[in-house]
């Protein structure tokens, strides 16, 4: 019987796979920026497009890396500081613009290739006023000092209207959290924090609420009497507030995904260390991800959780000679160091696929943006996916037809792409489609000489027109 049990167990492991080894995600790391200035505050969407604020020598501007085009755009070009960018899955970007007198929330719509101002307010001393948070619909929320209180505002992208979700959010020593349900178009009071305004202002990050795509809300509550911070959770479906933590330490900086799972930083009760905790919403269980008592992590922070359950955070490795942060990903089984360098790496952000973007202090005077991504799943056509299909660089079909990326015809088409198509929204949309389907088409015609000849004849007048086009 014992021998049979062992055989059955080994068979199950062979079928299901061992929890280590092959299940460990293999990240590919690329460097997005390479300049002499500082690049901060990266954000990533599910298309792997990345935005950040970059210093151009005079002020901060907003930049975007288009994953599919492998191209960097400078979204803004002015004499103001453009800060705290957000990007959604449509490629829309929101950020705060600060001209020293007024602060504005700006919005870039990728389809129309236009920028407009959403909101302007007199400049406030609070650093986090008018910092936008945006969803995939282009709706934006922010909190703003209205002169006597901090209130939450909502921009409805479909109508272009702005309205306040709260009034007198801070009254005396009370701070309230509200929830706005876009499906019914109304808000509801959730919770009141009784604490001093000064304590809230000095620990504002600990109280910043996060909302998931499913409408659940998570935040940290500072109890002045007990001098600790706990994590609270608003379940929209159950319409109730749950207290996730109850200890004597500080539980801060929570984040939430679409399934309602939460990640947050916990300060241990008896020792001077921090841990990253994962809360499983379906089971109600918690997992100590970093477990700094038994693993070489110190000061883990800035944790973010993705819809696939991955958690990223930054932390110090005690065994390292230099006291620099590294960027880690927990995949549900183990922790992977995806940065692993001697530089200081910080501010990681993760998308729904588990891909991570972060900033790297390369020499103490310059910061660059890095991206770690997982391979896309094969679509079953036998060719694989991504840029490796067919083995042709950029101008896939033309390269296959003319035999070399250095052919004159390929150079003409590439120049037309860079000098004309990439400079207007319709052209960029065409290039994205071409980059998506071109590799498979190039692979299909690779060994079909008669088809290559037909395509060359088709391209001949187009190339001739481009050569003489006044647009270039």
N, C-alpha and C positions, 0 to 999 in steps of 0.2 A: 504493500500500500504506500509506504514511504517513497519507494522508488518511482511508483506511478505518479505521485504528487510532484516529485522533482521534474519528471519528464513533462508533465502538463505545464508546470511553471515555466520551464525553458521554452516550450513551444509557444506559450503566450507571449513571452518576451521577444521571440523571433518574429511573431506576427505583428505585435504592437510596436516593437522597436524599443531599444533601451532609452531611458530618460536622459542620458548624456550622449556625447559623441555626435551622431548623425542628426540629432534634434537641435543642436546648437546652431543658431542662425549665423551665417557667414556674411559679415558686412564688408562692403567695399567702400573705402574712404577716398573722397576727392576733395581737393582744395578749390573753393569757388573764387576767392579773391586773392590778388597778389599785387599789392601796392604799398605805398609808403605812409598811408594814413590809417586811422583807426576805423574799424568796421564793427558795429555793435548791434545788439537787440535783434538777432535773426529770428524769423518766424517761417514756418514751412506749412504748405497745404498738402492735400492728398495726391496732387499731381507732381510732387517734389519741387514745385516752384518755391523759391526762397526770396524773402524781402529782408532788408536790414537798413540801418542808418549808417551812412559812411561819411567821414569827414573829408572834404575836398580841399582842405588847406585854409578855408575861410569859415565855413559853417558845415552843419550836417545836412546831407541830402538823402533822399530815399532811392535805393537801388533794388533791382529785381533780377534774379537769375531765372531764366526760362529753361526748365529741365529738358523739354522736348527739342528745343532749338539750340540748346547748349550756348546760350547767349545772355549777356548781362546788359540790362537797360538802366539808364539813369532816368528815374521817373520825374524828379524835381530838379530845377536848376534856378536858384534864386539866392538872395542874400540873407535868408532867414534860416533858423534851425528847424529842420523837419525830423520829427522824433517818433519813437514807439510805433513802428508800422505793424499792421495786421494784414493778412492775406487770406482770402477764402478760396474755395475750390473752383470758382469761376475766374480767378485771376484778378478780382477787384481788390484794391488796396485802400486802407484807411490809415491816417496818421495824424499826429498833432503838429501844427506849425506855430512857431513862437517867434514873433518879430521884436520882442523886448517890451512891447506895450500891450499887445493883444495876443491871445492864443486862439487858434482856430482848429477845428476838425476838418480835415481835407479828405476828399474821396476821389479815387481814380477808377474809372470804369473801363475795363480792358476792351470790351467789345466796341465801344464808341471811341476809345483812345482819347478820353477827355478827363479833365480834372476840374472839380468844382468845390466850393466851400459849403460845408454842412452847417457849421456853427461857429460863431465868434463870441468871445467873452473877454472882458478886461483881465489882464494878466494877474494871477493869484500867486501867492508865495508857496502854496502847497504844490509839491513837485508832481503829484499824481492827478491833478485836476485836468479834465479834458483829455484823458488817455482813452482812446476808443477800443471797444471790443466788438468784433463783427462776426456775423454768421454767414452761411453760404447763400442766403437770400440778399445779402448786402445791407441788412438791418444792422444798426449800430447803437450800442448803449455806452454811456459814460457817466461819470459823476462830476459835478460842477459846483463851484462855490458861487451861490447866488447873492452873496453880500452879507447874509445873516445866517446861512445854513448851507450844508452840502446836500444836493439833491441829485437823483438819478433821472437821466433823460434818455429818450428813445427816438431814433430816427427810423421811420418806416420807408424803406427804399421803394416800395411799390407805389406809394402815393407822394413821397417827397415831404411828408409832414413830420414835424418834431413836436413831441409833447412830453410833459413831465410824468414820470412814473411815481414820483414821491414828492411831497411838499413837507418842508421842515423835517428833513431826515435826521438832523441833529438839533434837538431842542434841549437846552440846558445841558445836563449830563447824560442824556439818553441818545442812543444810536440805534436806529431801526433798520432791519433788512426787509425788503419787499420783493415780491415775485411778480413778473408780468407774463401772462399767458397769451401768446400771439394768436392762438386759435380762437379765443373768445374775446380778445381785445380789452382785457381788464386786468387789474392788478389785485394783489392780496397782501395783507400784512402777515409776516412770518414770525419775526423775533425781535426783541428789543435788548440791546446791550447796555447795561447800566455801568458806566465807567467814566472816568474823567476824559475830557476832550484831549488834554495833553497826552494822556497815555495812548489814545487812539492814533493821534497824529504821529507819535514817535514809533509806533508799531503798526503803521497802516497796512503793510503787506500781510500781516497776520490776520487782518479782518476782511481782506478783499475776497468777495464771494466769486465762485466759479459756477457756471451753468453748463449742463450737458445738452446734447442735441435732443435728448428725450425730455428735457424740461426739469430735471432734478437739480438741486442747488446744494453746494457745500461751502462752508465757511468756518473760520476759527472765531471763537468767542473768548475774550479776555475777562476773567473773573478777578476784579481788583481785590476782593476780600480774601480770596485764596491765593492770589498772586500766581495764577497759572492760566494756561490757555487750552481749551478743549475744542474738538471738532464736532460740528453739528451738520445735520443732513436733512434737507427737505425733500420728502418723497411726494412728487406731484400726483401719482396715481392714488396713493393712500391719503394724500392731503394731510400729512402729519410731519412733525419735526422729530428727528431721532438724535440722541446724543451718542456719537460713535466712540468717544473716548471719555475716560474718567480716571485720572491719575493726578499726581502732584507735580508733574512736569509741564513743559510747554509743548503742545501739539500745534504745529503751524504749517502754513503754506500748502493747503490741500488742493488737489486737482481731481476732476471727475471725468469719466468717460461715458459713452452712450448707454452702456449696460448698467451704469450706476456704481461701478467699482471706483474706489477712491485710493489715492496715494497721498501720503503726508509725511512730514518730518516730525519725529518724536524725540524730545530730550529725555534721556534716561533719568529715572528718579534718584538713583544713588550714586551714579558716576557721571563725570563730566564728559559725556559723549552724546552723539545724536544717532538716530537710526531712521531708515526709511521704512514706513509701514504700508502694506497693501491690504485694503479692506475689500473682501469679496461680497458684493451686494446680494448675490443669490443665496449664499450659505450663511452670511453674517460672520464668517471667520476672518481673522486677521493673520497676516504673515509678516514677520520681521525680515525684510529683504536684505538690508545691509548687515544687520547683526554685528555691530562694531565691537562687541565684546569678544567675539570669536573670529572675526575676520579683520583684515588690515585696512579698515576704513576709518577716517576721522573727519568729522564735520560734514557729513553728507547733507546736501541741500539742493534747492531748486528742482525738486522732483516734478515730473510731468508724466501723465499716464495716457496711453493710446487706446483706441477702440479695440485693438486685438489683445489688450491686457498687458502689453509691455510697459515697463516703467523706466524712465531715464532719470539720472541724477548726476550731480558733480560731487566729488569727494577727494580728500587727500589720502594717499597711500602712505602709511607709516614707515614702510620699508624703503621708500624712495629717499634718495639723498636730498633732493630739493623739495621744498614745501610748495609744490604746485598741484592744482586740481587736475583730476582726470575725469573723463566723461564715461559713464557706465550705462549699460542696458540690462535690465532683468527680464528674461524671456518666459518667466513662469517656473523655471527650473533652476537656473543659475545666473550669475552675474558675468557679463562680458565687458572687458575694457575695450571700448571701440576707438579710443584716442591713443593711449599708450605712447606718450612722447614726454620729453623733458620740459615742454612748454606748459604754461598755465592755461588750462582749457576750462571754459565755464559757459554758463547760460544755455544749457541744452534745451531744445524743444523737439517734440516728437509728433509725427502725423499718424493717421489711422492705420497705415501699413507697417508702422514700427520703424520708419526711417527717421534719422535724427540729424539736426543741424545745431551748430554751436559756434562760439567765438573762441579764438586762440590768441593769447598774448605771445607773440613770437620773439620779441626782444625787449620787452618792457616799454617800448615806445610805439609799437604798431600792433594792431589786432586784425586778424584775418578770419574769414568765414569758411568752415569746413562742413561737409555733408557726408554722412554714412548711410548707405542704402542697401537694402536686401534685394536679391535677384527676383525679378518678376516671375510668376508662375507661367509655365508653358501652356499655350492655348490648344495643344493637341495636334497641331499640323505637322509636327516633326521638324519644324525649322527653329524652334525656340522663339524667344521674343527679345525685344529691345534692340540695341544698336548692333548686336552681333549677327543678325539675320543676313545671310548671304555674304557677309564679310566685306561689304562695299561702304566706303566712307561717304558721308553726306549726299552728293549727287548720285544716288544709287543707280537709277535706271540708265542715265547717260554714261556713267562709268562702265556699266556692264556692256552697253552698246559699242562704245568707242575703245574699250579695252584697257584704259588707263585713266586715273584721276588727273593726269598731267596733259591729257589731250586738249587741243585748242578749243574744241567745241564744249568740253566740260568746263573749262576755265571761263568761257563766255557765259554759260548758264549760271555758274557759281557767282560770277560778278553781278549778274542781273538779280540774283537772289539777295545778295548782300547790299547792293546799292539802291534797289528799288522795292522788291517785295517785303524785305524786312523793315521798311520804313513806313508801312501803313497797315492798319488792322486787317484788311481783306487779304493782303499779301502774306501776313504772318499766319493767318488762319489756313491759307493754302499750303504754306511750308510745313505747318504742323501736320496736316493730313498727309502730305508727301512723305514726311519723316516717319509717319506711322505705318503707311502701307507700301512705301517705296522699296524697303529692303526685301519684302517677300516677292514683289514684282521682279526685282533685279535677280533674285535667286531663281525665279521661274524661267527667265529668258537666258540665263547664263550659258546653257548649252544648246540654244536654238538659234542657229545662225540666220535662218530665213526670217525669223521674227525680228532679230536685231536689225537686219537690212531694212525691213519695213519701217521700224521705229526711226532709224537714221534718216530715211526719206521724209518722214513726218516732221522730224526736228529741223531739217535743213532750212526751210523758209522761216521758221521761228528764230533760229540762230542768226540768220541773215538780217531779219527785222531788228533783233536786239542790237546787233553791231552798229546799225544806223539809227538807233532810237535816240532822239534828243533828250530823253528822260535820264540818260546816264552821263 
